[in-house]
Amino acid sequence: MQFSFYTTAIIIFFADLIYWFLNVFLINGVIENKSIKAGVFAAALNFFSYLAVFYFVKNFEYMVAACLGAFIGAALAVEYDKRHQKNHIENKTS
């Protein structure tokens, strides 16, 4: 699939626009300790960042692994932080 310079530039522009827009929702998911929400937005962010890179790499086979890694990584980080905060609060009250 071959796109013109301008079509590719527009696709990359909107991919990056959506990427940075979704960052807010990822941050909110992390702050709210919602691991699934954070994971979904991390995977979406990875998808849109990959979309921009795709035009240089031309290989969609790595997208599933990248999005899955983003989802699991963000979800695990939020779960870890939730447990760490809970232990920290319990130790403060003891």
N, CA and C atoms as an extended XYZ file, in Angstrom:
282
Properties=species:S:1:pos:R:3:atomname:S:1:resname:S:1:resid:I:1 pbc="F F F"
N         0.846       -1.167        0.000 N   MET     1
C         0.000        0.000        0.000 CA  MET     1
C         0.899        1.241        0.000 C   MET     1
N         0.822        2.035       -1.026 N   GLN     2
C         1.667        3.216       -1.190 CA  GLN     2
C         0.818        4.477       -1.067 C   GLN     2
N         1.188        5.360       -0.154 N   PHE     3
C         0.494        6.629        0.019 CA  PHE     3
C         1.376        7.768       -0.468 C   PHE     3
N         0.727        8.865       -0.836 N   SER     4
C         1.494       10.049       -1.212 CA  SER     4
C         2.111       10.660        0.044 C   SER     4
N         3.018       11.568       -0.162 N   PHE     5
C         3.675       12.253        0.950 CA  PHE     5
C         2.644       12.928        1.849 C   PHE     5
N         1.677       13.617        1.278 N   TYR     6
C         0.691       14.358        2.068 CA  TYR     6
C        -0.272       13.439        2.816 C   TYR     6
N        -0.694       12.359        2.186 N   THR     7
C        -1.573       11.404        2.857 CA  THR     7
C        -0.867       10.781        4.058 C   THR     7
N         0.371       10.392        3.870 N   THR     8
C         1.153        9.820        4.965 CA  THR     8
C         1.339       10.845        6.077 C   THR     8
N         1.632       12.084        5.713 N   ALA     9
C         1.811       13.141        6.712 CA  ALA     9
C         0.532       13.358        7.519 C   ALA     9
N        -0.615       13.323        6.865 N   ILE    10
C        -1.901       13.501        7.553 CA  ILE    10
C        -2.171       12.329        8.502 C   ILE    10
N        -1.908       11.106        8.036 N   ILE    11
C        -2.110        9.926        8.886 CA  ILE    11
C        -1.217       10.003       10.127 C   ILE    11
N         0.034       10.338        9.933 N   ILE    12
C         0.967       10.448       11.048 CA  ILE    12
C         0.543       11.580       11.978 C   ILE    12
N         0.095       12.698       11.435 N   PHE    13
C        -0.368       13.821       12.251 CA  PHE    13
C        -1.506       13.387       13.168 C   PHE    13
N        -2.541       12.753       12.591 N   PHE    14
C        -3.681       12.349       13.404 CA  PHE    14
C        -3.326       11.219       14.376 C   PHE    14
N        -2.429       10.339       13.982 N   ALA    15
C        -1.986        9.289       14.894 CA  ALA    15
C        -1.311        9.916       16.116 C   ALA    15
N        -0.454       10.899       15.890 N   ASP    16
C         0.217       11.570       17.006 CA  ASP    16
C        -0.760       12.427       17.811 C   ASP    16
N        -1.707       13.080       17.152 N   LEU    17
C        -2.705       13.871       17.861 CA  LEU    17
C        -3.512       12.982       18.806 C   LEU    17
N        -3.982       11.867       18.303 N   ILE    18
C        -4.755       10.937       19.132 CA  ILE    18
C        -3.879       10.364       20.242 C   ILE    18
N        -2.625       10.056       19.917 N   TYR    19
C        -1.696        9.521       20.911 CA  TYR    19
C        -1.597       10.464       22.109 C   TYR    19
N        -1.345       11.721       21.870 N   TRP    20
C        -1.174       12.667       22.973 CA  TRP    20
C        -2.491       12.963       23.675 C   TRP    20
N        -3.593       12.921       22.961 N   PHE    21
C        -4.902       13.101       23.581 CA  PHE    21
C        -5.187       11.962       24.562 C   PHE    21
N        -4.876       10.739       24.149 N   LEU    22
C        -5.126        9.576       24.993 CA  LEU    22
C        -4.213        9.511       26.217 C   LEU    22
N        -3.094       10.212       26.182 N   ASN    23
C        -2.190       10.249       27.333 CA  ASN    23
C        -2.902       10.698       28.599 C   ASN    23
N        -3.827       11.644       28.452 N   VAL    24
C        -4.560       12.139       29.620 CA  VAL    24
C        -5.352       11.009       30.274 C   VAL    24
N        -5.999       10.187       29.458 N   PHE    25
C        -6.794        9.096       29.993 CA  PHE    25
C        -5.914        8.022       30.629 C   PHE    25
N        -4.745        7.806       30.065 N   LEU    26
C        -3.812        6.866       30.680 CA  LEU    26
C        -3.386        7.371       32.051 C   LEU    26
N        -3.030        8.640       32.126 N   ILE    27
C        -2.603        9.222       33.403 CA  ILE    27
C        -3.727        9.145       34.427 C   ILE    27
N        -4.953        9.449       34.000 N   ASN    28
C        -6.098        9.351       34.911 CA  ASN    28
C        -6.296        7.924       35.396 C   ASN    28
N        -6.155        6.960       34.515 N   GLY    29
C        -6.291        5.557       34.905 CA  GLY    29
C        -5.261        5.155       35.943 C   GLY    29
N        -4.052        5.646       35.779 N   VAL    30
C        -2.986        5.342       36.734 CA  VAL    30
C        -3.264        6.032       38.068 C   VAL    30
N        -3.633        7.310       38.017 N   ILE    31
C        -3.913        8.058       39.248 CA  ILE    31
C        -5.084        7.448       40.006 C   ILE    31
N        -6.104        6.985       39.269 N   GLU    32
C        -7.290        6.390       39.889 CA  GLU    32
C        -7.071        4.925       40.294 C   GLU    32
N        -5.872        4.390       40.044 N   ASN    33
C        -5.549        2.989       40.337 CA  ASN    33
C        -6.473        2.019       39.614 C   ASN    33
N        -6.828        2.328       38.384 N   LYS    34
C        -7.681        1.459       37.573 CA  LYS    34
C        -6.791        0.772       36.539 C   LYS    34
N        -6.392       -0.458       36.860 N   SER    35
C        -5.402       -1.147       36.029 CA  SER    35
C        -5.926       -1.460       34.627 C   SER    35
N        -7.178       -1.870       34.501 N   ILE    36
C        -7.721       -2.195       33.176 CA  ILE    36
C        -7.812       -0.934       32.319 C   ILE    36
N        -8.303        0.163       32.902 N   LYS    37
C        -8.387        1.432       32.174 CA  LYS    37
C        -6.991        1.872       31.710 C   LYS    37
N        -6.021        1.798       32.609 N   ALA    38
C        -4.654        2.181       32.256 CA  ALA    38
C        -4.105        1.279       31.155 C   ALA    38
N        -4.374       -0.010       31.268 N   GLY    39
C        -3.893       -0.959       30.258 CA  GLY    39
C        -4.504       -0.715       28.895 C   GLY    39
N        -5.802       -0.447       28.863 N   VAL    40
C        -6.482       -0.184       27.583 CA  VAL    40
C        -5.896        1.066       26.920 C   VAL    40
N        -5.719        2.134       27.693 N   PHE    41
C        -5.183        3.359       27.101 CA  PHE    41
C        -3.709        3.222       26.738 C   PHE    41
N        -2.953        2.437       27.485 N   ALA    42
C        -1.556        2.188       27.110 CA  ALA    42
C        -1.484        1.432       25.792 C   ALA    42
N        -2.368        0.445       25.619 N   ALA    43
C        -2.404       -0.300       24.355 CA  ALA    43
C        -2.830        0.613       23.208 C   ALA    43
N        -3.821        1.475       23.449 N   ALA    44
C        -4.262        2.424       22.417 CA  ALA    44
C        -3.134        3.389       22.060 C   ALA    44
N        -2.422        3.869       23.071 N   LEU    45
C        -1.285        4.760       22.813 CA  LEU    45
C        -0.232        4.050       21.973 C   LEU    45
N         0.031        2.805       22.316 N   ASN    46
C         1.018        2.040       21.565 CA  ASN    46
C         0.574        1.854       20.116 C   ASN    46
N        -0.720        1.587       19.912 N   PHE    47
C        -1.254        1.419       18.563 CA  PHE    47
C        -1.018        2.678       17.734 C   PHE    47
N        -1.359        3.831       18.285 N   PHE    48
C        -1.224        5.065       17.511 CA  PHE    48
C         0.224        5.478       17.314 C   PHE    48
N         1.090        5.177       18.267 N   SER    49
C         2.505        5.468       18.044 CA  SER    49
C         3.079        4.520       16.989 C   SER    49
N         2.619        3.259       17.011 N   TYR    50
C         3.075        2.303       16.011 CA  TYR    50
C         2.586        2.695       14.618 C   TYR    50
N         1.386        3.242       14.539 N   LEU    51
C         0.837        3.652       13.253 CA  LEU    51
C         1.767        4.642       12.560 C   LEU    51
N         2.305        5.574       13.322 N   ALA    52
C         3.238        6.541       12.761 CA  ALA    52
C         4.535        5.861       12.314 C   ALA    52
N         5.028        4.929       13.104 N   VAL    53
C         6.281        4.236       12.789 CA  VAL    53
C         6.101        3.245       11.641 C   VAL    53
N         4.893        2.738       11.466 N   PHE    54
C         4.621        1.728       10.442 CA  PHE    54
C         5.119        2.146        9.064 C   PHE    54
N         5.009        3.400        8.740 N   TYR    55
C         5.404        3.856        7.412 CA  TYR    55
C         6.902        3.753        7.188 C   TYR    55
N         7.646        3.623        8.267 N   PHE    56
C         9.084        3.425        8.132 CA  PHE    56
C         9.442        1.940        8.178 C   PHE    56
N         8.709        1.170        8.953 N   VAL    57
C         9.024       -0.235        9.151 CA  VAL    57
C         8.256       -1.132        8.181 C   VAL    57
N         7.004       -0.814        7.931 N   LYS    58
C         6.121       -1.569        7.027 CA  LYS    58
C         5.895       -3.010        7.489 C   LYS    58
N         5.703       -3.181        8.791 N   ASN    59
C         5.506       -4.535        9.293 CA  ASN    59
C         4.514       -4.514       10.452 C   ASN    59
N         3.291       -4.990       10.203 N   PHE    60
C         2.244       -4.994       11.210 CA  PHE    60
C         2.354       -6.175       12.181 C   PHE    60
N         3.214       -7.124       11.897 N   GLU    61
C         3.300       -8.330       12.725 CA  GLU    61
C         3.702       -8.037       14.165 C   GLU    61
N         4.410       -6.947       14.389 N   TYR    62
C         4.876       -6.628       15.731 CA  TYR    62
C         3.863       -5.819       16.535 C   TYR    62
N         2.785       -5.360       15.909 N   MET    63
C         1.830       -4.499       16.600 CA  MET    63
C         1.117       -5.232       17.732 C   MET    63
N         0.714       -6.461       17.522 N   VAL    64
C        -0.003       -7.209       18.559 CA  VAL    64
C         0.880       -7.364       19.790 C   VAL    64
N         2.111       -7.739       19.588 N   ALA    65
C         3.032       -7.897       20.714 CA  ALA    65
C         3.271       -6.561       21.415 C   ALA    65
N         3.423       -5.500       20.665 N   ALA    66
C         3.667       -4.185       21.255 CA  ALA    66
C         2.465       -3.712       22.070 C   ALA    66
N         1.262       -3.848       21.527 N   CYS    67
C         0.054       -3.424       22.250 CA  CYS    67
C        -0.196       -4.299       23.469 C   CYS    67
N         0.027       -5.574       23.330 N   LEU    68
C        -0.158       -6.480       24.460 CA  LEU    68
C         0.848       -6.160       25.572 C   LEU    68
N         2.073       -5.900       25.185 N   GLY    69
C         3.088       -5.510       26.168 CA  GLY    69
C         2.739       -4.206       26.860 C   GLY    69
N         2.214       -3.247       26.113 N   ALA    70
C         1.811       -1.973       26.709 CA  ALA    70
C         0.670       -2.181       27.696 C   ALA    70
N        -0.304       -3.005       27.311 N   PHE    71
C        -1.450       -3.268       28.183 CA  PHE    71
C        -1.006       -3.944       29.478 C   PHE    71
N        -0.244       -5.016       29.344 N   ILE    72
C         0.178       -5.772       30.530 CA  ILE    72
C         1.113       -4.939       31.399 C   ILE    72
N         2.023       -4.217       30.778 N   GLY    73
C         2.953       -3.384       31.545 CA  GLY    73
C         2.247       -2.311       32.351 C   GLY    73
N         1.305       -1.603       31.732 N   ALA    74
C         0.574       -0.553       32.455 CA  ALA    74
C        -0.314       -1.150       33.538 C   ALA    74
N        -0.997       -2.249       33.226 N   ALA    75
C        -1.879       -2.874       34.205 CA  ALA    75
C        -1.081       -3.380       35.410 C   ALA    75
N         0.059       -4.006       35.154 N   LEU    76
C         0.896       -4.492       36.252 CA  LEU    76
C         1.458       -3.347       37.084 C   LEU    76
N         1.843       -2.260       36.424 N   ALA    77
C         2.379       -1.102       37.147 CA  ALA    77
C         1.323       -0.503       38.069 C   ALA    77
N         0.085       -0.408       37.603 N   VAL    78
C        -0.987        0.140       38.442 CA  VAL    78
C        -1.296       -0.806       39.596 C   VAL    78
N        -1.347       -2.123       39.322 N   GLU    79
C        -1.593       -3.090       40.393 CA  GLU    79
C        -0.482       -3.031       41.449 C   GLU    79
N         0.759       -2.950       40.997 N   TYR    80
C         1.889       -2.841       41.921 CA  TYR    80
C         1.755       -1.575       42.761 C   TYR    80
N         1.447       -0.461       42.118 N   ASP    81
C         1.327        0.808       42.825 CA  ASP    81
C         0.177        0.767       43.825 C   ASP    81
N        -0.939        0.140       43.430 N   LYS    82
C        -2.086        0.004       44.336 CA  LYS    82
C        -1.686       -0.754       45.595 C   LYS    82
N        -1.002       -1.864       45.419 N   ARG    83
C        -0.576       -2.686       46.563 CA  ARG    83
C         0.456       -1.946       47.408 C   ARG    83
N         1.360       -1.248       46.740 N   HIS    84
C         2.381       -0.481       47.446 CA  HIS    84
C         1.735        0.625       48.285 C   HIS    84
N         0.754        1.315       47.731 N   GLN    85
C         0.049        2.363       48.475 CA  GLN    85
C        -0.721        1.775       49.650 C   GLN    85
N        -1.364        0.627       49.437 N   LYS    86
C        -2.123       -0.022       50.502 CA  LYS    86
C        -1.195       -0.420       51.649 C   LYS    86
N        -0.056       -1.018       51.334 N   ASN    87
C         0.922       -1.405       52.362 CA  ASN    87
C         1.478       -0.177       53.080 C   ASN    87
N         1.692        0.885       52.330 N   HIS    88
C         2.221        2.117       52.916 CA  HIS    88
C         1.213        2.719       53.901 C   HIS    88
N        -0.055        2.709       53.537 N   ILE    89
C        -1.116        3.236       54.411 CA  ILE    89
C        -1.273        2.364       55.641 C   ILE    89
N        -1.238        1.048       55.466 N   GLU    90
C        -1.356        0.127       56.611 CA  GLU    90
C        -0.191        0.292       57.577 C   GLU    90
N         1.002        0.492       57.065 N   ASN    91
C         2.178        0.670       57.921 CA  ASN    91
C         2.137        2.009       58.662 C   ASN    91
N         1.527        3.022       58.063 N   LYS    92
C         1.408        4.329       58.702 CA  LYS    92
C         0.453        4.265       59.888 C   LYS    92
N        -0.632        3.510       59.728 N   THR    93
C        -1.647        3.449       60.793 CA  THR    93
C        -1.261        2.482       61.901 C   THR    93
N        -0.281        1.643       61.676 N   SER    94
C         0.125        0.650       62.702 CA  SER    94
C         0.983        1.272       63.770 C   SER    94
